[in-house]
Amino acid sequence: MRLRLPIRSLPIAPALAGALLLAGCASTSVPVPPPQPGRVATVPSAAPVAPPVSKQAAPVPDERQAAFSAWLAQFRQQAAAAGIQEPTLRAALDTARFLPSVVERDRSQPEFTRSVWDYLDTAVSPQRVTRGQAKRQEAAAAADAAAARYGVPAEVLVAVWGMESNFGSNYGDIPTIDALATLGFDGRRADWARQQLIAALRIVQNGDIDAAHMIGSWAGAMGQTQFLPTNFLAYAVDADGDGRRDIWYSMADVMASTGNFLMREGWQRGQGWGAEVRLPAGFDLARADPSVRQSASQWAAEGVSAAAGGPLPELGDAYVLLPAGARGPAFLVGPNFRALLRYNNATSYALGVGLLAQRIAGGPGVIAEWPRDLQPLGRSDMLALQQGLAARGFDPGTPDGLLGPATRGAIRAWQRSSGQPADGYPTQQMLQQLRGH
């Protein structure tokens, strides 16, 4: 779960600002550890392992370790001033380690990207759908209770669970305190990391979990549905009534916390996330934009129809989404899709959750064909495209190699000027044309 910011430094798909390219945000190699003493694991997992000893640790030069220790001492004073008590500081920070690999991953800017269809091939694979249906049954009591309480369908909650930690089997092995201390000391978002570290200490101080068992991804997201510490404090729920908000080992808490977040971030009870649609001939592709919102009935009056047949779902304030441009599938998405974006601000992620939930519930997959012959633009190609647009008088904003609203608008303006469908989708062919080839 995110604080409006992506927490992974992964490639950004050219048509999807902030798109994440791997389903789930945790480590891919370590099974779920056993519960704390006195706790009962409520999620089936692989063979138990000992409490995590991070494999990310590497030798740290003496001068680097000394600087980290000095920073940590200063931070302890800030944490104490923020109300963190000395026993918590000792328990959480006395053994805190600097993890060089966390800094490396935070600074990495991978060049190459995966397309949305490649992402969804993994996120909504037949194997994941089958497993999701089985996990839906295993977690039925917790998922149904959370759905009734918060209005988020159980299949959506299970889909988030599947996307974030492969249904609880893998949510990372990195100590959250170590990861956030490392990022607070030497990271691109040091202020943000320090805020998250204070929140993590509050969680320990509240008794929800001890520091040794607070584990997750390299960037501080924790537990089976990957909450950042500040979001844990704001949204986590003690649904099983044991006095702890436990998104590591209590399935009731996992499902309720996820439902609470989505409900409070705008999920509308009784509405779906969206649906695949067909656009009428002559549809103005410039209207396929998040800024153009109206009810499903208004879209239907313009000739937009459900791809699977029947009426459009009842959606208010919905927009048409073309995640792969004019040649790919079209979707009509409403407020609940935007709630999923609040969980993770990546169009591909929200589509992955929506489509996985749809399949888990027995619904169809994507009907229209993806334009699999198109090659995604890497970051340097996107930067070159932005520079080419600017050189021709189409303002993409500050060239940064990322596809945002300004760049999409510049692409559409250039497409209209050259007689092409104005879908705002960047392609290698477009880049070559801008280069004059």
Long-range contacts (C-beta under 8 A, 24 or more apart in sequence): 1-164, 1-221, 1-225, 1-226, 1-227, 1-228, 1-231, 1-235, 1-261, 1-343, 1-344, 2-221, 2-228, 2-231, 2-342, 2-343, 2-344, 2-345, 3-192, 3-228, 3-230, 3-231, 4-342, 4-345, 5-189, 5-192, 5-345, 6-344, 6-345, 6-346, 7-217, 7-219, 7-220, 7-221, 7-228, 8-217, 8-219, 9-105, 9-106, 9-107, 9-108, 9-109, 9-110, 9-219, 10-110, 11-110, 11-111, 11-112, 11-113, 11-114, 11-378, 11-379, 12-113, 12-379, 12-402, 12-403, 13-113, 13-114, 13-115, 13-116, 13-119, 13-348, 13-376, 14-113, 14-376, 14-377, 14-381, 14-382, 14-403, 14-426, 15-116, 15-323, 15-324, 15-325, 15-347, 15-376, 15-403, 15-425, 15-426, 16-116, 16-323, 16-346, 16-347, 16-348, 16-403, 17-346, 17-347, 17-402, 17-403, 17-404, 18-345, 18-346, 18-347, 19-113, 19-116, 19-119, 19-346, 19-347, 19-348, 19-349, 20-119, 20-344, 20-346, 20-348, 20-349, 21-113, 21-114, 21-118, 21-119, 21-348, 22-119, 22-122, 23-119, 23-122, 23-123, 23-128, 23-162, 23-163, 23-166, 23-352, 24-162, 24-163, 24-164, 24-165, 24-166, 24-170, 24-226, 25-164, 25-172, 25-217, 25-219, 25-221, 25-226, 26-164, 26-165, 26-170, 26-171, 26-172, 26-216, 26-217, 26-221, 26-226, 27-170, 27-172, 27-173, 27-174, 27-217, 27-218, 28-170, 29-170, 29-173, 30-55, 30-170, 30-172, 30-173, 31-169, 31-170, 32-168, 32-169, 32-170, 32-171, 33-173, 33-213, 33-215, 35-213, 35-248, 35-249, 36-209, 36-210, 36-213, 36-249, 39-246, 39-249, 39-250, 40-249, 41-249, 42-142, 42-249, 42-250, 42-251, 42-252, 43-167, 43-168, 43-224, 43-249, 43-251, 43-254, 44-138, 44-168, 44-169, 45-168, 45-169, 46-169, 51-212, 51-213, 52-173, 52-174, 52-175, 52-212, 52-215, 54-97, 54-99, 54-173, 54-174, 54-175, 54-178, 55-173, 56-99, 56-101, 56-102, 56-174, 56-218, 57-97, 57-99, 58-99, 58-100, 58-101, 60-98, 60-100, 64-98, 65-98, 67-185, 68-98, 68-181, 68-182, 68-185, 68-186, 71-184, 71-185, 72-96, 72-181, 72-185, 75-181, 75-184, 75-194, 75-197, 78-194, 78-198, 79-197, 79-198, 79-201, 82-198, 83-202, 84-198, 84-201, 84-202, 84-205, 85-205, 88-201, 88-204, 88-205, 89-201, 91-204, 91-210, 91-211, 92-177, 92-200, 92-201, 92-204, 92-211, 93-177, 93-181, 93-201, 96-177, 96-178, 96-181, 97-175, 97-178, 97-181, 97-182, 98-178, 98-181, 98-182, 98-185, 98-186, 99-174, 99-178, 99-179, 99-182, 99-218, 100-182, 101-218, 102-174, 102-178, 102-179, 102-182, 102-183, 102-187, 102-218, 102-219, 103-182, 103-183, 103-186, 103-187, 105-218, 105-219, 106-183, 106-187, 106-188, 106-218, 106-219, 107-188, 109-379, 110-379, 111-378, 111-379, 111-380, 112-376, 112-378, 113-376, 113-377, 113-378, 113-379, 114-376, 115-324, 115-370, 115-372, 115-374, 115-375, 115-376, 116-323, 116-324, 116-328, 116-347, 116-348, 116-351, 116-370, 117-324, 117-328, 117-370, 117-372, 119-348, 119-352, 120-348, 120-351, 120-352, 120-355, 120-366, 123-163, 123-348, 123-349, 123-352, 123-355, 123-356, 124-352, 124-355, 124-356, 124-359, 124-365, 128-162, 128-356, 129-356, 129-359, 129-360, 131-162, 131-167, 132-158, 132-159, 132-162, 132-167, 132-356, 132-359, 132-360, 133-360, 135-161, 135-162, 135-167, 136-360, 139-251, 139-255, 141-252, 142-239, 142-251, 142-252, 142-254, 142-255, 142-256, 143-255, 145-239, 145-252, 145-255, 145-256, 146-239, 146-252, 146-255, 146-256, 146-258, 146-259, 147-259, 149-256, 149-259, 150-256, 150-259, 150-260, 150-262, 150-263, 150-267, 151-259, 151-263, 151-267, 151-268, 151-269, 151-270, 152-258, 152-259, 152-262, 152-263, 152-267, 153-357, 153-361, 154-255, 155-357, 155-358, 155-360, 155-361, 156-262, 156-273, 156-353, 156-354, 156-357, 157-255, 157-258, 157-259, 158-357, 158-360, 159-352, 159-353, 159-354, 159-356, 159-357, 159-360, 160-225, 160-258, 160-262, 160-343, 160-353, 161-224, 161-225, 161-254, 161-255, 161-258, 162-356, 163-349, 163-352, 163-353, 163-356, 164-224, 164-225, 164-226, 165-223, 165-224, 165-225, 165-226, 168-224, 168-251, 168-254, 171-215, 171-216, 171-217, 171-222, 171-223, 171-224, 171-226, 171-248, 172-215, 172-216, 172-217, 172-218, 172-221, 172-222, 173-215, 174-215, 174-216, 174-217, 174-218, 175-211, 175-212, 175-214, 175-215, 176-200, 176-214, 176-215, 176-216, 176-220, 176-222, 176-229, 177-201, 177-204, 177-211, 177-214, 179-216, 179-217, 179-218, 179-219, 179-220, 180-220, 180-229, 183-219, 183-220, 193-220, 195-230, 196-220, 196-228, 196-229, 196-230, 197-229, 199-228, 199-229, 199-230, 199-232, 199-233, 200-229, 202-229, 202-233, 203-229, 203-232, 203-233, 207-243, 207-244, 208-232, 208-236, 208-244, 208-245, 208-246, 209-244, 209-246, 209-248, 213-248, 214-248, 215-248, 222-247, 222-248, 223-247, 223-248, 223-254, 224-248, 224-254, 225-254, 225-257, 225-258, 227-257, 227-261, 231-261, 232-257, 235-260, 235-261, 235-264, 236-260, 261-342, 261-343, 262-336, 262-339, 262-340, 262-342, 262-343, 265-339, 265-342, 265-343, 266-335, 266-336, 266-338, 266-339, 266-342, 267-335, 267-336, 267-339, 268-316, 268-334, 268-335, 268-336, 268-339, 271-313, 271-314, 271-315, 271-316, 271-334, 271-335, 271-336, 272-313, 272-315, 272-334, 272-336, 273-333, 273-334, 273-336, 273-337, 273-340, 273-350, 273-353, 273-354, 273-357, 274-313, 274-315, 274-318, 274-321, 274-331, 274-332, 274-333, 274-334, 274-336, 274-337, 274-354, 275-306, 275-307, 275-308, 275-312, 275-313, 275-331, 275-332, 276-306, 276-307, 276-308, 276-329, 276-330, 276-331, 276-364, 276-366, 276-367, 276-368, 277-304, 277-305, 277-306, 277-307, 277-312, 277-320, 277-330, 277-331, 277-332, 278-304, 278-305, 278-306, 278-307, 278-330, 278-368, 279-303, 279-304, 279-320, 279-330, 280-304, 280-305, 284-422, 285-322, 285-326, 285-412, 285-421, 285-422, 285-423, 285-424, 286-412, 286-416, 286-422, 286-424, 287-320, 288-319, 288-320, 288-321, 288-322, 288-330, 288-423, 288-424, 289-319, 289-320, 289-408, 289-424, 290-319, 290-321, 291-319, 291-405, 292-319, 292-320, 293-317, 293-318, 293-319, 294-318, 296-332, 296-334, 299-332, 304-332, 307-367, 307-368, 308-364, 308-367, 321-347, 322-423, 322-424, 322-425, 323-347, 323-348, 323-351, 324-370, 324-371, 324-374, 324-425, 325-371, 325-374, 325-423, 325-424, 325-425, 325-427, 326-421, 326-423, 326-425, 327-371, 327-374, 328-368, 328-369, 328-370, 328-371, 329-366, 329-367, 329-368, 329-369, 329-370, 330-368, 374-427, 374-428, 375-427, 375-428, 377-426, 377-427, 377-428, 377-431, 381-428, 381-431, 382-407, 382-426, 384-431, 384-434, 384-435, 385-411, 385-426, 385-430, 385-431, 385-434, 386-410, 388-431, 388-434, 388-435, 389-414, 389-434, 392-434
